[in-house]
Amino acid sequence: MRPLPAPAWRAWRRGDADAAGRLAAEAGLGELEVLALCVQGEYERALGRYGTLERPGRRLDEVVAHALLHLDRAGEAYEHVVRRCGARRVPADLRGRVERPMAVTLERTTAVPFADHPLAAYLPAVPARLDGHELVAHIDTGGTFLVMGTERARALGIRLTPAGKDYHGTTRTEVYTGTAARLTVGDATLTDVPVEAMPTLRGGQDLVIIGTNVLQRFLSTVDHPGGRLLLSPRRSPGHAAAHLALLGGREPVARVPFLLWADHYMIARGGFGARRDLNFFIDSGLVYVIDAEDGTPPRQACLYTTAAHYRSWGVPRATTARPHFLPGVPVHLGPLTMDDPFVATTPGRRPPWSSFGGIRVHGLLSHAFLSRYTWTLDFDRHEYAFRA
């Protein structure tokens, strides 16, 4: 007798994709099987299962398109969207990726020293060359490929196409897409790189951001203690060994699995105080920094979530009414613990990242937590490897 479908969806909501996929297979929930396989990076298996569905629901249209894009099959993604949604519904960025497919060249492991920048302590940056312009590019797992302001994009000569609205943090804004001809970081060169531009990235936020989908093209290590970014070709044991040698051959102190929703939203299991069952969106670009009143260095919030979440985790109401505070309990990521965290409260009750595809997300975890480690993003294993 097959189990009822409810346990499979409950597992999905709590971010247990492995259990959700297993229970979905037992209950004959093909769509949930596809979802579970996709967030774990099992794209070929997900597409195979999708092909067996008699009447796949609309919830899978975008999921399958992203799976094809992760496999560098932009033409098939385009055909899939046209077939399911019609030619008029094809996003401008997808058209751009078909017309100008991105290519990556890196023949050896490259170590890129961090650049000097006022935000470097809170948002690491590397020197880069973009369409002939020397600039500083910040590393932000909350972004896609290249993210920048609309004014900056136009100054760089990047043609932009309106792409509707999305969120910059918790701010709703217009979004534009385009393509950069050439990006060079260290010995790595990427051509025809997708660009997302927003008018809100101006003034003090006029930054060029290298996001998750650029890091995804490599075995990538953000070595904040060592002040450098390491990039190696993926799926190459020899280059992985060279990469490890640059890390001194040190074994990780922790390996933390992550789920990848849509194009760049990485979700990992964390905790707050006694809770160890929370899901955090790993957003290394969250820069919430406050000058300390006692003359000590400024502090960057390591966690960003709603007052309601903090209260449900035992923080007094009066404390959660503040925009930021010291909770007096640790914050966790997998087995890693930060004993003296500084945290911040989001405006509103339901931020745009509170759910990814139905997976409940409890907060954003920032560079303030990650920066204590040398951390490697392994998109083949779908895990982070943290070294002390």
PyMOL commands that set and color helices and strands:
alter all, ss='L'
color gray80, all
select helices_A, chain A and resi 6-13+17-27+30-39+43-50+58-70+74-85+87-89+92-99+150-155+203-205+212-215+237-246+307-312+317-320+367-370
alter helices_A, ss='H'
color red, helices_A
select strands_A, chain A and resi 103-105+110-113+125-130+133-139+146-149+161-168+171-185+188-198+208-210+218-223+228-233+254-257+259-261+265-272+275-282+289-290+299-300+303-305+324-325+331-333+336-338+343-345+355-356+359-360+363-365+374-378+383-387
alter strands_A, ss='S'
color yellow, strands_A
deselect
rebuild
show_as cartoon
